[in-house]
Amino acid sequence: MQSTPDTHPSLNELAAIATRAERVTGRRLAKSQCISEAAALRATLCAVAAPRELSDLIAERSAAKLKNAQTKNSRRLEKFALYEAKKAANRVPANHWQAWFDGSTHPNPGECSIGCVLMSPEGLRFTHAARIGYGSSSDAEYGALIRVLAMAAAHQAQHLTVYGDSQVVIGDALSDDVAASPILKNHRLQAQAFMRQFSQLSLRWIPRHKNAEADALSQQAQGARQTDRQVPAD
């Protein structure tokens, strides 16, 4: 007589659709009844499936598992697409000049110093560090912003991306007169007058650790009246 193949699902197949609690129950049953883990888990799942067939439970859970995997994969793809879109939005066009600014006071209010870095599309860098008198930290930050905008305008830059770590000053410079701070109005009007000179301008906030060079220049300026430097492109 020709034997028929075993059509029972394997232990791995059953474990793949069983819950943790069901697997624990199956192991306990196997130990208490001295039967194989596969037979014990099959009996456990048959009890869960009743009055339906075990094959119905396997098909149902396999479909749910597949759907869950597809949902997770779809979410991963959405996150990746958002990440790529954010990278594209933050990518600086090849024809843009870039600038970094920072201001500091010692104490606050106190002696204000500024640090500015300007880089051409070809990589030529210009730096400026100076003390600008007495004021608050916002006075110093705005002074640095105005100075780096003036530097870019002097080099006839048309497309400019500016980075700074002061959310207060960047938010104020980008706001209209109604929403902006009246205390900073004179600074804002001066900065916005420079901002209108560029065909394209983007003003972006960055964390302090990504603004290290401008910060170092502003700190350096506390011990020197003014420094200007031009660094050739690599």
C-alpha positions in Angstrom: 0.0 0.0 0.0 1.3 3.4 -0.9 1.5 5.8 2.2 -0.1 9.2 2.1 2.0 12.2 2.9 1.6 13.9 6.3 -0.6 16.9 5.6 -0.4 18.2 9.2 1.3 21.7 9.4 4.8 21.6 10.9 5.7 23.0 14.3 7.3 26.0 12.6 4.2 26.7 10.6 2.0 26.5 13.7 4.4 28.6 15.9 4.3 31.3 13.2 0.6 31.9 13.6 0.2 31.1 17.3 0.3 33.7 20.0 2.9 33.7 22.8 0.3 32.4 25.3 -0.8 29.6 22.9 2.9 28.5 22.4 3.3 28.4 26.2 0.1 26.4 26.6 1.3 24.0 23.9 4.7 23.4 25.6 3.0 22.7 28.9 0.6 20.3 27.3 3.5 18.5 25.5 5.3 18.1 28.9 2.2 16.9 30.8 1.0 14.5 28.1 4.4 13.3 26.9 3.6 14.2 23.3 5.5 16.2 20.7 5.4 19.9 20.8 3.9 19.9 17.3 1.1 17.7 18.3 0.5 19.7 21.5 0.4 23.0 19.8 -1.8 21.6 17.1 -4.3 20.4 19.8 -4.1 23.8 21.5 -4.9 25.7 18.2 -7.6 23.2 17.3 -9.3 24.1 20.6 -8.9 27.8 19.8 -10.3 27.3 16.3 -13.3 25.2 17.3 -15.9 24.9 16.0 -14.0 25.8 12.8 -11.2 23.8 11.3 -7.6 24.5 12.2 -7.0 25.3 8.5 -9.5 28.2 8.8 -7.6 29.6 11.8 -4.3 29.3 10.0 -5.6 31.0 6.9 -7.2 33.8 8.9 -4.1 34.5 10.9 -1.7 34.2 8.0 -3.8 36.8 6.1 -3.8 39.1 9.1 0.0 38.7 9.4 0.5 39.4 5.8 -1.7 42.5 6.0 0.2 43.7 9.1 3.5 43.3 7.3 2.2 45.2 4.3 1.0 48.0 6.5 4.4 48.2 8.3 6.2 48.2 4.9 3.9 51.0 3.6 4.6 53.1 6.7 8.4 52.6 6.2 8.1 53.7 2.6 6.0 56.8 3.7 8.7 57.7 6.3 11.4 57.2 3.7 9.6 59.4 1.2 9.1 62.1 3.9 12.8 61.9 4.8 13.9 62.2 1.1 11.5 65.2 0.7 12.9 66.9 3.7 16.5 66.3 2.5 15.5 67.7 -0.9 13.9 70.8 0.7 17.1 71.4 2.8 19.5 70.8 -0.1 21.1 74.1 -1.1 21.1 74.7 -4.9 24.5 74.8 -6.5 24.3 78.5 -7.4 23.5 79.6 -3.9 25.9 81.5 -1.7 25.8 80.3 2.0 26.2 82.3 5.1 26.4 81.6 8.9 26.0 84.2 11.6 26.3 84.3 15.4 26.3 87.0 18.1 27.2 86.9 21.7 27.2 89.2 24.8 29.4 89.2 27.9 27.4 89.5 30.2 23.8 89.8 28.8 23.3 92.7 28.3 26.9 93.6 27.8 29.6 93.9 25.2 28.3 92.5 21.9 30.4 90.7 19.5 29.6 89.1 16.1 30.9 86.3 13.9 30.1 85.9 10.2 31.0 83.4 7.6 30.2 83.8 3.9 30.9 81.1 1.3 30.6 81.5 -2.5 29.1 78.7 -4.7 32.8 77.9 -5.7 33.8 77.4 -2.0 35.6 80.7 -1.4 35.1 81.7 2.2 35.0 85.1 3.8 34.9 85.7 7.6 34.2 88.7 9.8 34.5 89.1 13.6 34.0 92.3 15.5 32.7 94.0 18.6 29.7 96.2 18.0 29.1 97.9 21.3 26.7 97.4 24.2 23.4 95.6 23.9 21.4 92.4 24.5 21.9 89.0 23.0 19.2 89.8 20.4 21.1 93.0 19.5 24.2 90.9 18.9 22.5 88.2 16.9 20.7 90.8 14.7 24.0 92.7 14.3 25.6 89.5 13.0 22.7 88.8 10.6 22.8 92.3 9.2 26.5 92.2 8.8 26.5 88.9 6.9 23.7 90.1 4.7 25.8 93.2 3.9 28.8 91.0 3.1 26.7 88.9 0.7 25.3 92.1 -1.0 28.7 93.5 -1.3 29.8 90.4 -3.2 26.7 90.8 -5.5 25.3 87.5 -4.5 21.8 86.9 -6.0 20.9 83.6 -4.4 21.7 83.2 -0.7 21.0 80.7 2.1 21.6 82.0 5.6 22.0 79.9 8.8 21.8 81.0 12.4 21.1 79.5 15.8 18.9 82.3 17.2 15.2 81.3 16.7 14.1 84.7 18.1 16.0 86.7 15.5 15.3 84.4 12.6 11.6 84.3 13.5 11.5 88.1 13.9 13.3 88.8 10.6 10.9 86.6 8.7 7.7 88.0 10.3 5.6 90.9 9.3 5.5 94.1 11.3 2.3 93.2 13.1 3.5 90.0 14.6 7.1 91.1 15.2 8.7 92.5 18.3 8.5 96.3 18.6 11.8 96.3 20.5 13.7 94.8 17.6 11.9 96.9 14.9 14.9 99.0 13.8 17.1 95.9 13.5 14.3 94.1 11.6 13.8 96.9 9.1 17.5 97.1 8.4 17.8 93.3 7.9 14.7 93.1 5.7 16.0 96.0 3.6 19.1 93.8 2.8 17.0 90.7 2.4 15.0 92.3 -0.4 18.2 92.8 -2.4 18.5 89.1 -3.2 16.6 87.3 -6.0 16.3 84.2 -3.7 16.9 84.1 0.0 16.4 81.4 2.6 16.9 82.1 6.3 17.2 78.8 8.3 17.6 78.0 12.0 20.3 75.4 12.9 21.3 74.1 16.3 24.4 75.8 18.0 26.7 72.8 17.4 26.2 73.2 13.6 27.1 76.9 13.8 30.5 76.4 15.4 32.6 78.5 13.1 30.4 81.6 13.4 30.2 81.1 17.2 34.0 80.8 17.5 34.4 84.0 15.6 32.0 85.9 17.8 33.8 84.6 20.9 37.2 85.5 19.3 35.9 89.0 18.7 35.6 89.6 22.5 39.4 89.8 22.6 40.0 91.7 19.4 38.4 94.8 17.9 37.8 93.4 14.4 39.1 90.7 12.1 38.3 90.0 8.4 39.7 87.0 6.5 39.3 85.5 3.0 40.0 81.8 2.6 40.6 80.4 -0.9 38.5 77.5 -2.1 39.9 74.0 -1.9 
